[in-house]
C-alpha cells in the first residue's frame, strides 16, 4: 500500500473515530464555545468569531458531526472540522492530527491495521423543505395585518417603542394572534410554555423568494414576552438560503435609495424618521452580507453601537462592498456615548429616549438627510419621488 493510500486510510479512520465525539472534541479544541456546549441546541451565545450577540449556537446533536450555526458562516452552519480549522487557523491535515490526539490516537503510523468503523449514531430526522414551507405558510395564513382591529397588541408594542407612527400595513410583517412558544428540554423533547401574540416578519432571499420567518413573541399589552429566546428565526429551506436576505419593510426594487438597519424595531425607527424605503437584516451577520437591488444608488446604514464593535464592523464591511459596486453609502451610528453597563444602543433606543420629532430634527439626522437629498439630485430624482407617504 502506498503512503498516500495509508494517509487516506488514517484520515478516514480519524473521521470515523470523531463521529459521535464532537462535543468533547470542541470542548477541548474550541473552548470559547463551551457555554453553548453546556446546553447544546438550547443556548445562543455571542459569536466568538464576529461578535454578534446571541448569534452562535451548537446543534442539539452536536456530538454527531460538530454542527454549529451562526450568520457569520457563508452557509449559516459549519461542521466540527470546519469550525476547528476556522477557530485555530489550521489546514485540514493539521486538524486531523489534533483531533486524533484528543481522541488518544498515536498519529499517522505507516501500515496501521484497519480499524472497523464506529457504530453509527441514530440521526434525528430533519424537516424537509416542503415541511418547512408548509408550516410557515400556515402561520402566515393565520396572521393578521398590523392595522387589523384584532392586531392591537402589535400596535401597542410599536407605540411603546415610540414608533407608533409607522405607516401600516407592512406587507411582510404581520401579527399571529396566538402562536405557541416552546422550549427544548435536555431529553430533546419540547415543553410548551404558553401561547402569545407573535410578530411574524418575512425574510426574503435576494431574488425575492421567502427564505424564512422571524418570530418575536409579545404580550397582549404590547410588551416583550419574558423568555430567554423570545425572538427566534425559523429554519430556512435548503433551496432558498438566507444569505444576503432581509425583512423588506418596503418595496425597494425600483428605488434609488435604501435605508438598512439590523433589528426590526431599529429599521422601523429609521423608516419613521426618513419616510423612505427601509429594510431590516435582523442581525449584524446578515447586515454584512446584505444584497441590495440593482436600482439602488445610495444606502444609509443605521448601524448599532455595540460595546463589542460588531455592529459597526458589519456596517463598514457592507459599506466597503457596496462602494466597490459604485453605490454611495453612509454609515450612521447613534450620536451618543455608550453608557457604562450597556452593551448596545440602536436607533430605536434613541427614538424611545428623545422622541421621534426630536430625532427628525437632530442636527446629525438633518445632515444625513441633506446628504441623501444631494445624492438624489445628482441622479435627477426629487426626494418626494422616493417618499413612502
C-alpha positions as CSV (number, residue, x, y, z in Angstrom):
1,X,0.0,0.0,0.0
2,X,1.4,3.4,-0.9
3,X,2.0,6.2,1.6
4,X,-0.8,8.2,0.0
5,X,-3.2,5.3,0.5
6,X,-2.1,4.9,4.1
7,X,-2.6,8.6,4.8
8,X,-6.1,8.4,3.3
9,X,-6.9,5.4,5.4
10,X,-5.6,7.2,8.5
11,X,-7.7,10.3,7.8
12,X,-10.8,8.3,7.2
13,X,-10.2,6.4,10.4
14,X,-9.9,9.6,12.4
15,X,-13.1,10.9,10.9
16,X,-14.9,7.8,11.9
17,X,-13.5,7.9,15.4
18,X,-14.5,11.6,15.7
19,X,-18.2,10.8,14.8
20,X,-20.2,10.9,17.9
21,X,-17.3,12.5,19.9
22,X,-17.6,16.1,18.7
23,X,-19.0,17.6,21.9
24,X,-15.8,16.7,23.8
25,X,-13.6,17.5,20.8
26,X,-15.0,21.0,20.5
27,X,-14.8,21.4,24.3
28,X,-11.1,20.8,24.1
29,X,-10.2,22.4,20.7
30,X,-12.6,25.4,20.7
31,X,-13.0,26.2,24.4
32,X,-14.6,29.6,23.6
33,X,-17.9,27.9,22.7
34,X,-18.1,26.0,26.0
35,X,-21.2,28.0,27.2
36,X,-23.1,26.8,24.1
37,X,-21.9,23.2,24.5
38,X,-23.2,23.2,28.1
39,X,-26.7,23.3,26.8
40,X,-26.3,22.1,23.3
41,X,-29.0,23.3,20.9
42,X,-30.7,25.4,23.6
43,X,-28.4,28.3,24.2
44,X,-27.3,31.1,21.9
45,X,-24.0,32.9,22.8
46,X,-22.2,35.9,21.5
47,X,-20.3,34.6,18.4
48,X,-16.6,34.3,19.2
49,X,-15.8,35.0,15.5
50,X,-17.8,38.1,14.5
51,X,-19.1,39.2,17.9
52,X,-22.8,39.1,17.1
53,X,-24.9,38.9,20.3
54,X,-26.8,35.7,20.7
55,X,-25.8,34.7,17.1
56,X,-24.0,31.4,17.8
57,X,-25.3,28.0,18.9
58,X,-24.4,24.4,18.5
59,X,-26.7,21.7,17.1
60,X,-28.7,19.6,19.6
61,X,-26.9,16.6,18.1
62,X,-23.5,18.4,18.1
63,X,-21.7,15.2,19.2
64,X,-22.6,13.6,15.8
65,X,-20.7,16.0,13.5
66,X,-19.9,19.1,15.5
67,X,-22.6,21.2,13.6
68,X,-22.8,24.8,14.7
69,X,-24.9,27.7,13.5
70,X,-24.2,31.4,13.0
71,X,-24.8,34.0,10.3
72,X,-21.1,34.6,10.1
73,X,-20.7,31.3,8.2
74,X,-21.4,31.6,4.5
75,X,-23.9,28.7,4.5
76,X,-25.2,29.7,8.0
77,X,-23.8,26.5,9.5
78,X,-20.5,24.7,9.7
79,X,-19.5,21.2,10.9
80,X,-16.8,20.4,13.5
81,X,-14.0,20.1,11.0
82,X,-14.7,23.4,9.5
83,X,-15.2,25.1,12.9
84,X,-11.9,23.7,14.3
85,X,-10.0,24.9,11.2
86,X,-11.7,28.3,11.3
87,X,-11.1,28.8,15.1
88,X,-7.5,27.7,15.1
89,X,-6.5,28.7,11.6
90,X,-5.4,25.1,10.8
91,X,-5.3,23.4,7.5
92,X,-7.1,20.0,7.2
93,X,-4.1,17.8,7.8
94,X,-3.3,19.7,11.0
95,X,-6.9,19.5,12.1
96,X,-6.8,15.7,11.6
97,X,-3.7,15.4,13.7
98,X,-5.1,17.5,16.5
99,X,-8.4,15.6,16.6
100,X,-6.6,12.3,16.6
101,X,-4.5,13.5,19.6
102,X,-7.6,14.5,21.6
103,X,-9.1,11.1,20.8
104,X,-6.0,9.4,22.2
105,X,-4.6,8.3,18.8
106,X,-1.0,7.7,18.0
107,X,-0.9,9.9,14.9
108,X,-0.1,8.6,11.5
109,X,1.6,5.2,11.6
110,X,2.7,3.5,8.4
111,X,0.9,0.2,7.8
112,X,-1.6,0.8,10.6
113,X,-4.1,-2.0,10.6
114,X,-7.6,-1.1,9.5
115,X,-10.0,-0.5,12.4
116,X,-13.7,-1.2,11.9
117,X,-15.9,2.0,11.7
118,X,-17.5,3.2,14.9
119,X,-21.2,2.3,15.4
120,X,-23.4,4.7,13.5
121,X,-25.4,7.0,15.8
122,X,-29.1,7.5,15.3
123,X,-29.7,10.5,13.2
124,X,-32.7,12.8,14.1
125,X,-34.9,13.4,11.1
126,X,-34.8,17.0,9.9
127,X,-37.9,18.5,8.3
128,X,-37.9,18.7,4.5
129,X,-38.1,21.9,2.6
130,X,-41.7,21.2,1.8
131,X,-42.5,20.7,5.5
132,X,-40.7,23.9,6.5
133,X,-42.6,25.9,3.8
134,X,-46.0,24.4,4.8
135,X,-45.5,25.3,8.4
136,X,-44.6,28.9,7.6
137,X,-47.5,29.2,5.2
138,X,-49.8,28.0,7.9
139,X,-48.6,30.6,10.4
140,X,-48.7,33.4,7.8
141,X,-52.2,32.5,6.8
142,X,-53.3,32.7,10.4
143,X,-51.6,36.1,11.0
144,X,-53.3,39.5,10.8
145,X,-52.3,42.7,9.1
146,X,-51.0,45.2,11.6
147,X,-53.8,47.6,11.0
148,X,-56.4,44.9,11.7
149,X,-58.6,45.8,14.8
150,X,-57.6,42.4,16.3
151,X,-53.9,43.2,16.0
152,X,-53.9,45.8,18.8
153,X,-51.0,44.0,20.6
154,X,-48.7,44.9,17.7
155,X,-49.7,48.5,17.7
156,X,-49.3,48.8,21.4
157,X,-45.8,47.3,21.1
158,X,-44.8,49.8,18.4
159,X,-46.3,52.6,20.4
160,X,-44.3,51.5,23.5
161,X,-41.2,51.7,21.4
162,X,-42.1,55.3,20.4
163,X,-42.6,54.2,16.7
164,X,-46.4,54.2,16.7
165,X,-46.3,56.5,13.7
166,X,-45.2,53.5,11.5
167,X,-47.2,53.5,8.3
168,X,-49.4,50.5,8.2
169,X,-49.9,47.9,6.9
170,X,-46.5,46.4,6.3
171,X,-46.8,43.8,3.6
172,X,-44.1,41.5,5.1
173,X,-44.9,42.0,8.8
174,X,-48.0,40.6,10.5
175,X,-49.2,39.6,13.9
176,X,-50.1,36.0,14.7
177,X,-52.7,36.3,17.4
178,X,-51.8,33.1,19.4
179,X,-48.6,31.3,18.4
180,X,-47.2,28.6,20.7
181,X,-43.8,29.1,22.4
182,X,-41.8,26.0,23.1
183,X,-38.6,25.3,25.0
184,X,-36.4,22.4,24.1
185,X,-35.6,20.2,27.0
186,X,-32.4,18.2,27.7
187,X,-34.0,15.0,26.5
188,X,-34.7,16.5,23.1
189,X,-38.4,16.9,23.8
190,X,-40.3,20.2,23.7
191,X,-42.2,21.9,26.5
192,X,-44.9,24.4,25.7
193,X,-44.5,27.5,27.9
194,X,-47.6,29.2,26.5
195,X,-49.2,30.9,23.5
196,X,-48.7,34.6,22.8
197,X,-49.2,37.2,20.1
198,X,-46.2,37.0,17.8
199,X,-44.8,39.4,15.3
200,X,-44.0,37.5,12.1
201,X,-41.6,39.0,9.6
202,X,-40.8,37.6,6.2
203,X,-37.1,37.3,5.5
204,X,-36.7,37.2,1.7
205,X,-33.7,36.0,-0.3
206,X,-32.1,38.4,-2.7
207,X,-34.2,37.1,-5.5
208,X,-37.4,37.9,-3.6
209,X,-38.4,34.4,-2.6
210,X,-39.4,33.7,1.0
211,X,-36.5,32.2,2.9
212,X,-37.9,32.1,6.4
213,X,-39.9,33.8,9.1
214,X,-38.5,35.8,12.1
215,X,-40.7,35.5,15.2
216,X,-40.9,37.9,18.1
217,X,-43.4,37.0,20.9
218,X,-45.1,39.8,22.7
219,X,-47.9,40.1,25.3
220,X,-51.4,41.3,24.7
221,X,-50.4,44.5,26.5
222,X,-47.7,45.1,23.9
223,X,-44.6,44.2,25.9
224,X,-41.9,41.7,25.3
225,X,-42.5,38.1,26.5
226,X,-40.1,37.3,29.3
227,X,-38.5,34.2,27.9
228,X,-34.8,33.7,27.2
229,X,-35.3,33.4,23.5
230,X,-38.4,35.4,22.8
231,X,-37.1,36.1,19.3
232,X,-36.4,33.2,17.1
233,X,-35.6,32.8,13.4
234,X,-37.2,29.8,11.8
235,X,-35.2,27.3,9.7
236,X,-34.6,28.2,6.1
237,X,-35.3,25.7,3.3
238,X,-32.1,24.4,1.7
239,X,-33.5,25.6,-1.7
240,X,-33.9,29.2,-0.5
241,X,-30.8,30.1,1.6
242,X,-31.0,33.2,3.8
243,X,-27.6,34.6,2.8
244,X,-28.0,38.2,1.5
245,X,-31.6,38.4,2.6
246,X,-33.6,40.9,4.7
247,X,-37.0,41.8,6.0
248,X,-38.3,44.2,3.3
249,X,-40.4,46.8,5.0
250,X,-40.8,48.5,1.7
251,X,-40.6,47.5,-2.0
252,X,-37.2,49.0,-3.0
253,X,-36.7,47.1,-6.2
254,X,-37.1,50.3,-8.2
255,X,-36.0,52.8,-5.6
256,X,-32.6,54.6,-5.9
257,X,-32.3,55.0,-2.1
258,X,-32.5,52.3,0.6
259,X,-32.1,52.6,4.4
260,X,-31.0,49.5,6.2
261,X,-30.6,48.5,9.9
262,X,-30.2,45.3,11.9
263,X,-33.3,44.8,14.1
264,X,-36.9,45.2,13.0
265,X,-37.6,48.0,15.5
266,X,-34.4,49.8,14.5
267,X,-35.4,49.7,10.9
268,X,-38.9,50.8,11.7
269,X,-37.4,53.8,13.6
270,X,-35.2,54.7,10.7
271,X,-38.3,54.4,8.4
272,X,-40.4,56.6,10.6
273,X,-37.6,59.2,10.7
274,X,-36.9,59.3,7.0
275,X,-40.2,58.1,5.5
276,X,-38.1,56.4,2.8
277,X,-37.7,52.7,1.8
278,X,-36.1,50.7,4.6
279,X,-35.1,47.1,5.2
280,X,-34.1,45.1,8.3
281,X,-31.4,42.5,8.3
282,X,-32.2,41.1,11.8
283,X,-28.6,40.9,12.9
284,X,-25.0,42.0,12.2
285,X,-24.0,38.9,10.3
286,X,-26.9,39.3,7.8
287,X,-26.2,43.1,7.6
288,X,-22.7,42.4,6.4
289,X,-23.9,40.0,3.7
290,X,-26.9,42.0,2.5
291,X,-27.6,42.1,-1.3
292,X,-29.4,45.3,-2.4
293,X,-31.5,45.7,-5.6
294,X,-29.8,46.8,-8.8
295,X,-31.8,50.0,-8.8
296,X,-30.4,51.2,-5.5
297,X,-27.8,54.0,-6.0
298,X,-27.4,55.2,-2.3
299,X,-27.6,53.4,1.0
300,X,-27.8,54.7,4.6
301,X,-26.8,52.1,7.2
302,X,-28.4,52.9,10.6
303,X,-25.8,50.9,12.5
304,X,-26.0,49.6,16.1
305,X,-23.4,51.0,18.6
306,X,-22.2,47.8,20.3
307,X,-19.5,47.5,23.0
308,X,-18.1,44.6,21.1
309,X,-18.0,46.8,17.9
310,X,-19.8,44.1,15.9
311,X,-22.5,46.4,14.5
312,X,-20.0,49.0,13.3
313,X,-17.7,46.3,11.8
314,X,-20.6,44.7,9.9
315,X,-21.8,48.1,8.7
316,X,-18.3,49.1,7.5
317,X,-17.9,45.8,5.7
318,X,-21.2,46.2,3.9
319,X,-20.3,49.8,3.1
320,X,-16.9,48.8,1.6
321,X,-18.6,46.2,-0.6
322,X,-21.3,48.5,-1.8
323,X,-18.9,51.3,-2.6
324,X,-17.0,48.8,-4.7
325,X,-20.2,48.3,-6.7
326,X,-20.5,52.1,-7.3
327,X,-23.1,52.8,-4.7
328,X,-22.9,55.8,-2.4
329,X,-23.0,54.8,1.2
330,X,-23.2,56.5,4.6
331,X,-22.8,54.6,7.9
332,X,-24.8,56.4,10.7
333,X,-24.1,55.4,14.3
334,X,-26.2,56.6,17.2
335,X,-24.7,60.0,18.2
336,X,-24.4,59.2,21.9
337,X,-21.7,57.6,24.0
338,X,-22.3,54.1,25.2
339,X,-23.3,54.3,28.9
340,X,-21.5,52.1,31.5
341,X,-23.2,48.7,31.8
342,X,-25.0,49.0,28.5
343,X,-24.0,46.5,25.8
344,X,-25.6,48.2,22.8
345,X,-27.6,51.2,21.6
346,X,-29.6,51.3,18.4
347,X,-31.7,54.0,16.7
348,X,-34.9,52.7,18.2
349,X,-33.3,53.3,21.6
350,X,-32.6,56.9,20.6
351,X,-36.2,57.4,19.3
352,X,-37.6,55.9,22.5
353,X,-35.5,58.2,24.6
354,X,-35.9,61.6,22.9
355,X,-38.9,61.0,20.7
356,X,-39.5,60.8,17.0
357,X,-39.8,64.5,16.3
358,X,-36.6,65.3,18.2
359,X,-34.8,62.6,16.1
360,X,-36.1,64.0,12.9
361,X,-34.8,67.5,13.9
362,X,-31.5,66.3,15.3
363,X,-28.7,68.1,13.6
364,X,-26.9,64.9,12.6
365,X,-30.0,63.4,11.2
366,X,-30.7,66.5,9.2
367,X,-27.1,66.3,7.9
368,X,-27.7,62.7,6.7
369,X,-30.9,63.7,5.1
370,X,-29.2,66.6,3.3
371,X,-26.6,64.1,2.0
372,X,-29.4,61.8,0.8
373,X,-31.2,64.7,-1.0
374,X,-27.9,65.9,-2.5
375,X,-27.2,62.4,-3.8
376,X,-30.7,62.1,-5.2
377,X,-30.3,65.5,-7.1
378,X,-27.1,64.1,-8.7
379,X,-29.2,61.4,-10.3
380,X,-32.1,63.8,-11.1
381,X,-34.5,62.3,-8.5
382,X,-36.7,64.5,-6.3
383,X,-36.9,63.4,-2.6
384,X,-40.7,63.3,-2.8
385,X,-40.4,60.6,-5.5
386,X,-38.9,58.1,-3.1
387,X,-41.1,59.0,-0.1
388,X,-43.3,56.2,1.2
389,X,-46.1,58.6,2.1
